[in-house]
Amino acid sequence: MTTASVSDLAFPTTTLLAGLASALLLFVSVGVIYLSTVEWRDRRRRRSTEGRPRS
């Protein structure tokens, strides 16, 4: 029967850093997509209200 030591079960530092970098990249990408979508919606709404006369 073999026993696993604690060092065999721990994440290597590079794996932890790679996971952190991936999470940050995903967070920034989702943020950019969100801001782009909000800007697109606002621009479309501004264009549609420019053509209509105000009451």
Residue pairs with C-beta under 8 A, 6 or more apart in sequence:
none
